[in-house]
């Protein structure tokens, strides 16, 4: 069955997630938070749930929810003192439904007024670095197999992409036209190293900050897989940059840079890595993330948009002038990062 705002009450009642008295007294409410999957925020008296279901009944849609459920089951036995993710109350495989803790009072960083505060950037770096360090045991590779991201082959294979829009085909043609894209993407693919369990989509929208700004929680684990930790780092970098790309007058890069520096510094410290070497690699992979974001945003687009062009140009700048790009985007030359490390 597909859940709706109308039938989710009966679904949860059948599974004893609440009582009828609370409903009759007006203590039940539901609102849609649907994005990639169907998401319903349910308030049942003092209890709140996030009910998540795959939008489609195809294998791909269902497998993403199944993978997220497997991740939550795996983490039930973890020894983390402060879980990074919401609690999972139930998983219903036949209906592809997850019932999760709703993080009351939390705000996703994309909508937070102080999302560019350095202390929040540092919190992100510490949380991500700690997670990656704790998820390094190799046995997780077989439980959550991954692969090299498709965007690192964008200059080679476009025919296999499922029903690309006219805008996506145009972007792919431009990428093929410039040898700099091919060389950079080939190098990134060769550098890819599987070293830990990754979230796969660690962006600002998936980072929820507690009301007192002391704790970070991360949601939407449907792409969790064994892979390169730098892919998560690059996702958050690009997510920060995207505000500037979309509206440079509203979000000047200078206002974002302190959070970026704090994030990179905290992550490098958490992993015990050399800051300059790590930052140089992360920035180049973020260039590939820019291409991926441009491509995804052109879904159903009849032509290239201005935002996609800016993302593609930013990616090319990173690939061809990495030191200059680091100074422009992070606000600190790589050589100065070496001095601080």
Helices and strands as residue ranges (DSSP letters): H 8-14, H 20-24, E 28-32, E 38-44, E 47-53, H 59-75, E 88-92, E 97-101, E 107-108, H 118-134, H 140-143, G 150-153, H 166-177, H 179-191, E 196-198, G 204-206, E 207-209, E 216-218, E 225-227, H 229-246, H 253-271, H 275-297, H 306-320, H 322-330, H 334-340
